[in-house]
Structure formats: structure tokens, C-alpha cells
Amino acid sequence: MSSPAPWAPSPRELERRRTRTRQRRNRVLIATTATVVVIGGLAAAVVLSPGWPRVRESFFDGFHARKSLPAIVDGFWINVKMFLIAEPLILVIGLAIAVTRVARSPWLVPLRGLAVVYTDVVRGVPTLLLVFLFAFGIPALELQGLPDGAFFWATAALVVSYSAYVAEVFRSGIESVHPSQVLSAQALALTRGQALRHVVVPQAVRRVVPPLLNDFVSLQKDTALVASVSIFDALFTARDYANYNFNYTPYVVVACFFVAMTVPLARLCDWLAARVARRERAGAL
């Protein structure tokens, strides 16, 4: 008995493939052309403007960029340290506040009230104002046993500010878990606290990872607010150099540093959001 002939696409299928390839090539060509035209038009509008020579001299001077770079690198390390210290503290405090707000124990009613007041008040105060209040106000109290350095209290202000926002992100994730999950856990003899710990919170954390990363992108940028209280971070260093040399190129250098730090995390946010969406469509969550 002869073996069946191997499958081969029909002429119609081959024509469909050629059509799809041609359409895909046309879309890429149109997108590339449109991008080049838009970017080229914007660049031409800037370069051909009457004030461009003065702007280039004031903001894009290579000499001042090289001269200010070492000090900016040292200042930027302060921003990075502040971010690395604040981020884990914000996660822990934010999750604790969120769990307190969704708890149902009557013993936790005072704590729930404090958590509500905390999130409402802190989110209503600008982060810059909190930095001022913490860095200048709390050391003036002369509290015993607490540091009085501006770095410590500016970092504390960022932790307080962002923990309120992150707490609401966690709370929205917890409340997005279907109540049947809690009922099923209680049917297996788990208490509400155990169900929250072992069933609800792990699902909620997975769901809110993309918005959490967005908050931390904002935190990375907001570390520059500490320059307002005379901490020698990257922005304060650039401002000091610009005021002394009457050239603003260091500001552009600092902007490049922050872009280089935040863009990879932003792309990670997009990838995680797309991954979560694919899993939800596939019924994995």
C-alpha cells in the first residue's frame, strides 16, 4: 500500500499567504515613512527656528556636559540609593494598609479608621510639600533617638506619600478577587484571615504588578524632588552648576540619566500588562 502524498498548500492558500505578506510589508513601509516624516518635521522645526543657535549653546553644549558629568553621576547615585531604600518599605507599608482596610475583625476598627484617614490625607498633600514638611519640620522637633539628616527625612516623606497610593493599588487588587474564592477557602475550614493570606492576597499581588511598576516609575522620577531641600542629588548638582556657569546643559544630562533608568522599567510594565491580559484571555487567572 502506497503512503499518502505529503500535504501541500493549495494555490488559493498560497495566494492568501502572498497577500498577507504584501499587506504586512505595506504596513511596515507606511509606518516607517510616517515616523520619519513626523520626527524629521519636528527636528526641522526645532533646528530651523530663529533661536536654535542660542538654545543649542545653552542646553546642548558638549564641553559643559563633560565637565558636569562626574558631579552629576555622584548626585544621581543618591537618587538611586533613595529609590532602593524607599521601594521595599513602600511595598510592605502599602500592603499592610490595604490588608487593614479590607479586614473585617471588630478589633481592627480603629486601625481601619486610621488607614482610611492616612490614605485620604496623604494622597491629598503634594509630595513636594511632604518633602518640605518632613525635611524641615520634623528635625525641628528635636526628637531623641531619631536622625535629623535631610536624606533620612526626605526618603521618609517619599515612603509616606507613595505608600498611600500603593495601598490603594493593593486594595483594588484584593477587591478584584471574586468573593467565591473566599467562600471556597472558608468551606475548606480556613478562617477569613487565612483565606486572605493564602488565597486572596497572592492573586491580588499578581494582578496589580503592572500598576505597581508604574508607581515605581513615578517614584524614580520623584526622587529629584529632594533637591528642593538642598540634598546634593543629580538635580541639585545640575542646578548648582547651571547657576555658577550660566549654562543649562547639566539639566539635559540629568534628564538623560532619569530616562535611561525609567524607560526599561516602563517597557517591563508594558510587557507584564500584555502578559496578564493574555493569561486572562486564556482563563489562567
C-alpha positions in Angstrom: 0.0 0.0 0.0 1.5 3.4 -1.0 1.9 6.1 1.5 -0.3 9.2 1.2 1.1 12.1 -0.6 2.5 14.8 1.7 0.2 17.8 2.4 0.9 20.9 0.3 -0.9 24.2 0.4 -3.4 24.8 -2.3 -3.0 27.6 -4.8 -5.6 29.6 -3.0 -3.8 29.3 0.3 -0.5 30.3 -1.3 -2.3 33.4 -2.7 -3.6 34.2 0.7 -0.1 34.0 2.2 1.3 36.2 -0.5 -1.5 38.7 0.1 -0.8 38.8 3.9 2.9 39.2 3.3 2.3 42.0 0.9 -0.1 43.8 3.3 2.3 43.4 6.2 5.1 44.8 4.1 3.0 47.8 3.1 2.0 48.5 6.7 5.7 48.4 7.8 6.6 50.8 4.9 3.7 53.2 5.7 4.6 53.2 9.5 8.3 53.8 8.8 7.6 56.6 6.3 5.1 58.3 8.7 7.6 58.1 11.6 10.4 59.5 9.6 8.2 62.3 8.3 6.9 63.3 11.8 10.3 63.1 13.5 12.0 64.8 10.6 9.4 67.6 10.6 9.8 68.2 14.4 13.6 68.2 14.1 13.5 70.6 11.2 11.1 72.9 13.1 13.4 73.0 16.1 16.7 73.3 14.1 15.4 75.9 11.7 13.8 78.1 14.4 15.5 81.5 14.9 16.5 80.8 18.5 18.0 77.4 17.9 21.7 78.5 18.0 21.1 80.1 21.4 19.3 77.0 22.7 22.0 74.7 21.4 24.6 76.8 23.1 22.6 76.9 26.4 21.3 73.3 26.6 23.4 71.1 24.4 27.0 72.2 24.9 29.4 69.3 24.9 32.0 71.0 27.0 29.6 71.7 29.9 28.1 68.2 29.6 31.6 66.6 30.0 32.6 69.0 32.8 29.4 68.5 34.9 29.1 64.7 34.3 31.3 63.4 37.3 29.4 65.5 39.8 26.0 64.5 38.3 27.0 60.8 38.5 27.8 61.2 42.2 24.5 63.0 42.7 22.5 60.5 40.7 23.8 57.7 43.0 21.9 59.5 45.8 18.7 59.3 43.8 19.3 55.6 43.2 20.0 54.9 46.8 16.9 56.8 47.9 14.8 54.7 45.4 16.3 51.4 46.5 15.6 52.2 50.2 12.1 53.5 49.7 10.7 50.9 47.3 10.7 47.8 49.7 9.4 50.0 52.5 6.6 51.3 50.4 5.6 47.8 49.3 5.4 46.5 52.9 3.6 49.5 54.3 1.2 49.8 51.4 0.3 46.1 51.6 -0.2 46.3 55.4 -2.5 49.4 55.0 -4.5 47.6 52.2 -5.0 44.4 54.3 -6.0 46.5 57.3 -8.7 48.3 55.2 -10.3 45.1 53.9 -10.1 43.3 57.3 -13.5 42.6 59.0 -12.4 41.9 62.5 -14.1 44.3 65.0 -10.8 44.6 66.9 -9.3 46.3 63.8 -12.0 49.0 63.5 -9.7 51.7 65.0 -6.9 50.7 62.7 -9.2 50.7 59.7 -10.3 54.2 60.5 -6.6 55.3 60.8 -5.8 53.6 57.5 -8.7 55.5 55.8 -7.6 58.8 57.2 -4.0 58.1 56.3 -4.7 57.3 52.6 -7.1 60.2 52.2 -4.9 62.9 53.9 -1.6 61.8 52.4 -2.9 61.5 48.9 -4.3 65.0 49.2 -1.0 66.6 50.1 1.5 67.1 47.2 4.6 65.0 47.5 6.8 68.1 47.3 5.1 69.6 50.3 5.6 66.4 52.3 9.3 66.6 51.5 9.4 70.1 52.8 7.4 69.3 55.9 9.5 66.2 56.8 12.9 67.5 56.0 12.5 70.9 57.7 9.7 70.3 60.2 10.4 67.0 62.0 14.1 67.7 62.7 13.0 71.0 64.3 11.1 68.9 66.9 14.5 67.6 68.2 13.1 64.2 68.9 15.5 61.9 70.8 16.7 58.8 69.1 15.8 59.8 65.5 18.2 61.0 62.8 18.0 64.7 61.8 19.6 64.3 58.4 17.7 65.7 55.3 18.3 62.5 53.4 16.6 60.4 56.0 13.5 62.6 56.3 13.2 63.2 52.5 13.2 59.5 52.0 10.7 59.1 54.8 8.5 61.6 53.0 8.6 59.7 49.8 7.8 56.5 51.6 4.8 58.1 53.4 3.5 59.6 50.1 3.8 56.6 47.9 2.7 54.0 50.5 -0.8 55.7 50.4 -1.0 55.3 46.6 0.4 51.8 46.7 -2.1 50.8 49.4 -5.0 51.8 47.2 -3.5 49.8 44.3 -3.2 46.7 46.6 -6.7 47.3 47.9 -8.2 47.4 44.4 -6.4 44.2 43.6 -7.7 42.5 46.7 -11.3 43.6 46.0 -11.0 42.4 42.4 -10.7 38.8 43.6 -14.1 37.2 43.3 -15.9 36.6 46.6 -16.3 32.9 45.7 -12.6 32.5 46.3 -13.0 33.4 50.0 -16.2 31.3 50.3 -14.4 28.3 48.8 -11.5 28.8 51.2 -13.8 29.1 54.2 -15.6 25.9 53.0 -12.2 24.2 53.4 -12.1 25.3 57.1 -9.8 28.3 56.5 -10.5 31.4 58.6 -11.0 34.8 56.8 -7.5 35.8 57.8 -6.1 32.6 56.4 -8.1 32.9 53.2 -6.9 36.5 52.8 -3.3 35.4 53.3 -3.1 32.2 51.3 -5.8 32.8 48.6 -6.7 36.4 48.1 -3.5 38.3 48.5 -1.4 36.1 46.2 -3.9 36.6 43.4 -4.2 40.3 44.1 -0.5 40.9 44.0 -0.2 39.2 40.6 -2.9 41.3 39.2 -1.5 44.6 40.4 2.1 44.2 39.4 1.8 46.4 36.2 0.2 49.4 38.1 2.7 48.9 40.9 5.6 49.2 38.5 4.0 52.4 37.1 4.0 53.8 40.6 7.7 53.0 40.9 8.5 54.6 37.6 7.0 57.8 39.1 8.9 57.2 42.4 12.2 57.1 40.4 11.5 60.5 38.9 10.1 62.0 42.2 13.4 61.3 44.0 14.5 64.5 42.2 12.1 66.4 44.5 14.7 66.1 47.3 16.8 68.8 45.5 14.3 71.3 46.9 15.7 70.7 50.4 19.3 71.1 49.4 20.3 67.4 49.1 23.1 67.1 46.6 21.3 64.7 44.3 21.6 64.9 40.5 19.1 67.7 40.0 20.6 69.9 42.8 24.1 69.3 41.4 22.9 70.3 37.9 21.2 73.4 39.2 24.3 74.4 41.2 26.5 74.1 38.1 24.0 75.9 35.9 23.7 78.8 38.3 27.5 79.1 38.5 28.3 78.7 34.8 25.1 80.2 33.3 24.6 77.1 31.1 21.7 74.6 31.4 23.3 71.6 29.7 23.6 69.7 33.0 19.8 69.7 33.2 19.7 67.8 29.9 22.3 65.4 31.2 20.2 64.7 34.3 17.2 64.2 32.2 19.1 61.6 30.1 20.0 59.7 33.3 16.4 59.6 34.5 15.2 58.5 31.1 17.8 55.7 31.0 16.6 54.5 34.4 12.9 54.7 33.8 12.4 53.6 30.2 13.4 49.9 30.8 11.0 49.7 33.7 8.3 51.3 31.6 8.8 48.7 28.9 8.7 46.0 31.6 5.3 47.4 32.7 4.0 47.1 29.2 5.3 43.5 28.8 3.8 42.4 32.2 0.4 44.1 31.3 0.3 42.3 28.0 1.2 39.0 29.7 -1.5 39.4 32.3 -4.0 40.2 29.5 -3.0 37.1 27.6 -3.4 34.9 30.7 -6.8 36.4 31.5 -8.0 35.7 27.9 -6.7 32.2 28.2 -8.5 31.7 31.5 -5.3 31.2 33.5 -6.3 33.7 36.2 
